[in-house]
């Protein structure tokens, strides 16, 4: 959990790995308000990280 100028929030990460493969998705903050109809974020200051690794 982190507290800053934008308020209090927390980050998360999801990781999928098998032999010879690793994929991850993470955010440093959860999304804030979303619109009712399509579910699009209205206000947010989150950063998303997506990655894939193949070891040699």
C-alpha positions as CSV (number, residue, x, y, z in Angstrom):
1,X,0.0,0.0,0.0
2,X,1.3,3.5,-0.8
3,X,0.1,7.0,0.1
4,X,1.0,9.9,-2.0
5,X,-0.3,13.2,-3.6
6,X,-2.9,11.2,-5.6
7,X,-4.3,9.4,-2.5
8,X,-3.9,5.9,-1.1
9,X,-3.6,2.9,-3.4
10,X,-1.9,-0.4,-3.9
11,X,-0.3,-2.3,-6.8
12,X,-0.5,-5.8,-8.1
13,X,1.2,-8.3,-10.4
14,X,0.1,-11.5,-12.2
15,X,2.7,-14.0,-13.4
16,X,2.4,-17.1,-15.6
17,X,5.5,-19.3,-16.0
18,X,6.3,-22.7,-17.3
19,X,9.6,-24.2,-18.4
20,X,11.2,-21.9,-20.9
21,X,8.5,-19.2,-20.8
22,X,7.4,-16.3,-18.4
23,X,4.7,-13.7,-18.9
24,X,3.7,-11.0,-16.5
25,X,1.2,-8.1,-16.1
26,X,1.3,-5.6,-13.3
27,X,0.2,-2.2,-12.3
28,X,1.6,0.2,-9.7
29,X,-1.9,1.4,-8.8
30,X,-5.4,0.0,-9.2
31,X,-7.8,1.8,-11.5
32,X,-9.9,4.6,-10.0
33,X,-13.4,5.5,-11.3
34,X,-14.8,3.8,-14.3
35,X,-17.8,4.8,-16.5
36,X,-21.0,2.8,-16.1
37,X,-21.8,2.0,-19.7
38,X,-18.6,0.6,-21.4
39,X,-16.4,0.3,-18.2
40,X,-13.7,2.7,-19.4
41,X,-11.5,4.3,-16.8
42,X,-12.5,8.0,-16.2
43,X,-9.8,9.1,-13.8
44,X,-6.6,7.1,-13.2
45,X,-2.9,7.6,-12.8
46,X,-1.9,4.0,-13.1
47,X,1.1,2.6,-15.0
48,X,0.8,-0.8,-16.6
49,X,3.7,-3.1,-17.2
50,X,3.5,-6.1,-19.6
51,X,6.3,-8.5,-20.4
52,X,7.3,-11.8,-21.8
53,X,10.6,-13.6,-21.2
54,X,12.2,-16.6,-23.0
55,X,15.4,-17.8,-21.2
56,X,18.4,-18.9,-23.3
